[in-house]
């Protein structure tokens, strides 16, 4: 495969730049807000594509991992830890300069975690939970696995909805910006709209490069073997349980990172991000783009998320995604952008020509 697997990357980067320049010259920079948010959702979807298209697993709980990342980072960067600043754990984090002090509007001192520290903690929490859930759950197959991951998603939704630390039904607001580099911050400021757009797509590009390396490696070949015939792969010595678990965890980390960055970009997060229909939406997008097509999943994630965020579907948003999933499963189970599906269309027109 060599460098051929990377050919779409520069094309993607050119498209990202072209879209930004188009919004500039057409005086429609407000589109960049939805395109930035769509990029973060696309990061989650590409990670889910790895689980569904290559490991052959169905997960209806990825909105839960998104919420774990977003809520953990939001809570740690907004909750005032001043009353417990003398606790051994807080002193440990303060020793390594992982805490920061700010002032509220009344001049009171607030002690919060630095966004970088909160990000790392959120990812670690996600990894631990993904392992804890994945070890028993991934022993299941088919609709049993789907129901188990759905149950996990419902648990996360109820926890964030009923826990005061996570803001209950109101969620968490006033989440500070994330200074990823000196002078480079993820936030919702109007003046930083272009900067945030490129940060999001840089993150997506890095994620795609990592996934491309993975699926074109020995691990990728093992995953395709598991997807094609798990029992046969197991008989040939492939550690099917280990591969499935590790891929599940990697995918969960992608969802968590997407949740972290989108939360800091929006300045808050609410319980709806952990909703069941969010997980159904992500599964639908992967199905539309093609179960084993990273680029198809990416294109569909950006396109459909953008339309949804622009309010194109109105109050029927969830119904539209549910209907799309049903139609795809009935008429194009391999996805709209799969080449062999297009070949079927070509053969249909050839037969029509022959009959005429």
C-alpha positions in Angstrom: 0.0 0.0 0.0 2.9 2.4 0.8 2.0 6.0 0.6 -1.1 5.4 -1.5 -3.2 5.2 1.7 -2.3 8.9 2.4 -3.4 10.2 -1.0 -6.8 11.4 0.3 -5.2 13.4 3.2 -3.9 16.3 1.0 -7.2 16.3 -0.9 -9.0 16.6 2.4 -6.7 19.5 3.5 -7.3 21.3 0.2 -11.0 20.9 0.6 -10.9 22.3 4.2 -8.9 25.3 3.0 -11.2 25.8 0.0 -14.3 25.8 2.1 -12.9 28.3 4.5 -11.8 30.6 1.7 -15.3 30.2 0.1 -17.0 31.3 3.3 -14.7 34.3 3.5 -15.3 35.5 0.0 -19.0 34.8 0.1 -19.2 36.6 3.4 -20.7 33.5 5.1 -18.2 32.9 8.0 -21.1 31.8 10.2 -21.0 28.5 8.4 -17.7 27.8 10.1 -19.3 27.3 13.4 -21.4 24.4 12.2 -18.5 23.0 10.2 -16.2 23.1 13.3 -18.8 21.2 15.3 -19.3 18.8 12.5 -15.6 18.0 12.5 -15.7 17.0 16.1 -18.7 14.7 15.5 -16.8 13.3 12.5 -13.9 12.4 14.8 -16.3 10.3 16.9 -17.9 8.7 13.8 -14.6 7.6 12.3 -13.7 6.0 15.5 -17.0 4.2 15.6 -16.4 3.2 11.9 -13.3 1.3 13.2 -15.5 -0.7 15.6 -18.4 -1.4 13.2 -16.7 -1.8 9.9 -13.4 -3.5 10.9 -14.0 -5.3 14.2 -17.6 -6.1 13.2 -19.1 -4.9 16.5 -22.2 -2.8 17.0 -22.1 -0.1 19.6 -25.1 2.0 20.6 -23.3 3.6 23.5 -20.8 5.9 21.9 -22.7 9.0 22.9 -22.0 7.8 26.5 -18.2 8.0 25.8 -18.6 11.4 24.2 -20.4 12.6 27.3 -17.8 11.0 29.6 -15.1 13.1 28.0 -17.1 16.3 27.7 -18.6 16.2 31.2 -15.4 15.2 33.0 -13.4 18.0 31.4 -16.2 20.5 31.9 -16.7 19.6 35.6 -13.0 19.7 36.4 -12.5 23.1 34.8 -15.6 24.7 36.3 -16.0 23.2 39.7 -14.5 25.3 42.5 -12.1 23.0 44.5 -11.1 25.8 46.9 -12.9 24.3 49.9 -10.8 21.0 49.5 -7.6 22.6 48.3 -5.7 21.0 51.3 -6.7 17.5 50.3 -3.8 15.2 49.5 -5.0 14.6 46.0 -5.4 18.3 45.2 -1.9 19.0 46.7 -0.5 16.4 44.4 -2.0 18.0 41.3 -1.0 21.5 42.5 2.6 20.3 42.9 2.7 19.6 39.2 1.0 22.9 38.3 -2.1 21.1 37.0 -4.5 23.5 38.9 -5.2 27.1 38.1 -6.7 30.0 40.1 -9.2 32.5 38.6 -11.6 35.1 39.9 -15.3 35.2 39.5 -17.3 38.3 38.9 -17.4 39.0 42.7 -13.7 38.8 43.0 -13.7 35.4 44.9 -10.8 33.1 44.1 -11.7 29.9 42.3 -9.5 26.8 42.1 -10.0 24.6 39.0 -8.1 22.1 37.0 -6.2 23.3 34.0 -7.9 22.2 30.7 -4.9 20.0 29.7 -5.0 18.2 33.0 -8.8 17.8 32.8 -8.4 16.5 29.2 -5.9 13.8 30.3 -8.0 12.8 33.3 -11.1 12.6 31.1 -9.3 10.3 28.6 -8.0 8.1 31.4 -11.5 7.8 32.9 -12.8 6.9 29.4 -10.1 4.2 29.0 -10.9 2.7 32.4 -14.7 2.6 31.8 -14.2 1.3 28.2 -12.2 -1.6 29.5 -14.6 -2.2 32.4 -17.5 -2.3 29.9 -15.8 -3.9 27.0 -14.4 -7.0 28.8 -17.8 -8.5 29.7 -19.9 -6.9 26.9 -17.7 -7.8 23.9 -18.2 -11.5 24.6 -21.7 -10.9 23.2 -22.6 -10.8 19.6 -25.2 -9.3 17.3 -28.3 -7.8 18.8 -27.2 -8.9 22.3 -24.1 -6.7 22.0 -26.2 -3.8 20.7 -28.6 -4.1 23.6 -25.7 -4.2 26.1 -24.1 -1.1 24.7 -27.5 0.6 24.6 -27.9 -0.1 28.3 -24.5 1.5 29.0 -25.5 4.6 27.1 -28.8 4.8 29.0 -26.9 4.5 32.3 -24.5 7.4 31.4 -27.5 9.5 30.3 -29.3 9.0 33.6 -26.2 9.7 35.7 -25.5 13.1 34.1 -29.2 13.9 34.2 -29.5 13.2 37.9 -26.1 14.2 39.4 -25.7 17.7 40.8 -22.0 17.7 40.1 -22.8 17.4 36.4 -25.4 20.1 36.5 -28.4 17.7 36.3 -30.9 18.8 33.5 -29.2 22.1 33.0 -25.8 20.6 32.2 -22.6 22.5 32.7 -22.0 26.0 31.3 -19.3 28.6 31.3 -16.6 26.0 30.4 -13.3 27.9 29.8 -11.4 27.9 26.6 -8.8 25.1 26.0 -5.3 26.6 25.4 -3.9 23.8 23.3 -0.8 25.8 22.5 0.5 29.3 23.4 -1.8 31.7 21.6 -4.0 28.8 20.2 -7.2 28.3 22.1 -10.3 26.2 21.5 -13.3 28.5 22.4 -16.4 29.9 21.0 -15.2 33.5 20.5 -16.4 35.0 17.2 -12.9 36.4 16.4 -11.4 33.0 16.8 -13.8 31.3 14.5 -11.3 30.5 11.7 -8.7 29.4 14.2 -11.1 27.0 15.8 -12.1 25.7 12.4 -8.5 24.7 11.6 -7.9 23.3 15.0 -10.9 21.0 14.6 -9.8 19.8 11.2 -6.2 19.4 12.3 -7.4 17.0 15.0 -9.6 15.1 12.5 -6.7 14.8 10.1 -4.4 13.4 12.9 -7.1 11.0 13.8 -7.5 9.8 10.2 -3.7 9.3 9.8 -3.6 7.2 12.9 -6.6 5.1 11.8 -5.2 4.6 8.3 -1.9 3.4 9.8 -3.9 1.0 12.0 -6.2 -0.5 9.3 -3.3 -1.0 6.9 -1.2 -2.7 9.4 -1.1 -6.3 10.8 -3.8 -5.2 13.3 -6.0 -4.1 10.4 -5.6 -7.5 8.6 -6.5 -9.2 11.9 -9.6 -7.1 12.3 -10.7 -7.9 8.8 -10.3 -11.5 9.5 -12.3 -11.2 12.7 -15.1 -9.3 10.8 -15.1 -11.9 8.0 -15.1 -15.1 10.1 -14.4 -14.7 13.8 -14.3 -18.4 14.6 -11.9 -19.1 11.7 -9.7 -16.2 12.8 -9.7 -17.5 16.4 -8.7 -21.0 15.1 -5.8 -19.5 13.2 -4.4 -18.0 16.4 -5.7 -14.5 16.2 -6.4 -13.0 19.6 -10.0 -12.0 18.7 -11.0 -11.0 22.2 -8.0 -8.8 22.7 -8.3 -7.1 19.3 -11.9 -6.4 19.8 -11.4 -5.0 23.2 -8.5 -2.8 22.2 -10.3 -1.4 19.2 -13.4 -0.7 21.3 -11.2 1.3 23.7 -9.5 3.2 20.9 -12.9 4.1 19.5 -14.1 5.2 22.9 -11.1 7.5 23.2 -11.9 9.1 19.9 -15.4 9.8 21.1 -14.1 11.1 24.4 -11.6 13.5 22.7 -14.4 14.7 20.4 -16.6 15.4 23.5 -13.8 17.3 25.3 -12.9 19.6 22.4 -16.5 20.3 21.4 -17.4 21.1 25.1 -14.7 23.7 25.3 -15.6 25.0 21.9 -19.3 25.4 22.9 -18.5 26.5 26.4 -20.8 23.9 27.9 -22.5 20.5 27.5 -26.0 19.2 28.3 -27.6 15.8 28.9 -28.8 15.6 25.3 -25.3 14.8 24.2 -25.5 11.5 26.1 -29.0 10.6 24.7 -29.8 7.3 23.1 -30.8 9.0 19.8 -27.3 10.5 19.6 -25.8 7.0 19.5 -28.4 5.9 16.9 -27.4 8.9 14.8 -23.8 8.0 14.9 -24.6 4.4 13.9 -26.8 5.7 11.0 -24.0 7.9 9.7 -21.5 5.0 9.7 -24.0 2.9 7.9 -24.7 5.6 5.3 -21.0 6.1 4.6 -20.2 2.4 4.5 -19.3 0.2 7.4 -15.7 -0.2 6.4 -15.2 3.2 4.7 -13.4 5.8 6.8 -13.8 8.4 4.1 -17.4 7.6 3.5 -18.1 7.9 7.2 -16.2 11.2 7.3 -18.1 12.7 4.4 -21.5 11.6 5.7 -20.7 12.7 9.3 -19.8 16.2 8.1 -22.6 16.6 5.6 -25.5 15.3 7.8 -24.2 16.9 11.0 -23.9 20.2 9.2 -27.5 20.0 7.9 -28.7 19.0 11.3 -26.9 21.8 13.1 -28.3 24.3 10.6 -31.8 23.2 11.5 -32.6 21.7 8.1 -34.6 18.9 9.6 -36.4 21.0 12.2 -38.1 19.2 15.0 -38.0 16.0 13.0 -34.2 15.7 13.4 -34.1 12.4 15.2 -36.9 11.0 13.1 -34.9 11.8 9.9 -31.8 9.9 11.2 -33.9 7.0 12.3 -35.6 6.8 8.9 -32.3 7.1 7.1 -30.9 4.2 9.1 -33.9 2.0 8.2 -33.7 2.9 4.5 -30.0 2.2 4.3 -30.3 -1.2 6.0 -33.1 -2.1 3.5 -31.7 -0.8 0.3 -27.9 -0.1 0.7 -26.5 -2.1 3.6 -23.0 -1.4 2.4 -23.4 2.3 2.4 -24.0 4.9 -0.3 -20.4 5.6 -1.1 -19.2 2.0 -1.4 -17.9 1.3 -5.0 -19.6 -2.1 -5.4 -22.9 -0.5 -4.7 -22.3 2.0 -7.5 -21.4 -0.9 -9.7 -24.9 -2.4 -9.0 -26.4 0.8 -10.3 -24.2 0.7 -13.4 -25.2 -2.9 -14.1 -28.8 -1.9 -13.7 -28.5 0.7 -16.4 -26.6 -1.7 -18.7 -29.4 -4.2 -18.4 -31.9 -1.5 -19.2 -29.9 -0.6 -22.3 -29.7 -4.2 -23.4 -33.5 -4.7 -23.1 -34.2 -1.6 -25.1 
